[in-house]
Amino acid sequence: MVFENELERIWPTEGRENGTRAAAIQAFAKANNLSAVIHDPGWGATFKKLSDP
């Protein structure tokens, strides 16, 4: 679990309208063989390692 204050350092909420922040988080997860569940705004995200193919 990564909390909002930690996410904010890498993916600031300012200027990230229309889901671009969520898309950036999902792209990071995919690039690192992770899945990401983004919780209610202001709460955080959970990352989970995907099984190796």
C-alpha positions in Angstrom: 0.0 0.0 0.0 1.3 3.4 -1.0 -0.4 6.3 0.7 -1.4 9.5 -1.0 1.3 11.6 0.6 3.9 9.2 -0.9 2.1 9.1 -4.3 2.0 12.9 -4.4 5.8 13.1 -4.5 6.0 11.3 -7.8 2.5 11.9 -9.3 1.3 15.3 -8.1 -2.4 15.8 -8.1 -2.1 19.4 -9.4 -2.6 19.6 -13.1 -3.6 15.9 -13.5 -7.2 16.2 -14.7 -9.1 13.7 -16.7 -7.5 10.5 -15.3 -4.0 11.3 -16.5 -2.6 10.7 -13.0 -4.3 7.3 -12.8 -3.0 6.4 -16.3 0.5 7.3 -15.2 0.3 5.1 -12.1 -1.1 2.2 -14.2 1.7 2.7 -16.8 4.3 2.6 -14.0 2.8 -0.6 -12.6 2.7 -2.3 -16.0 6.3 -1.4 -16.8 7.4 -2.9 -13.5 5.3 -6.1 -13.8 2.9 -4.9 -11.1 -0.9 -4.5 -10.9 -2.2 -1.3 -9.3 -5.5 -0.7 -7.6 -6.1 3.0 -7.1 -8.3 3.7 -4.1 -10.6 6.7 -3.5 -8.7 9.9 -4.3 -6.8 11.1 -1.3 -6.3 7.6 0.1 -3.6 5.7 -1.9 -2.9 2.8 -4.2 -2.0 -0.9 -3.7 0.6 -2.4 -5.9 1.0 -6.2 -6.3 3.6 -8.1 -8.2 2.3 -10.1 -11.1 3.3 -13.7 -11.5 6.2 -14.3 -14.0 4.9 -15.5 -17.4 
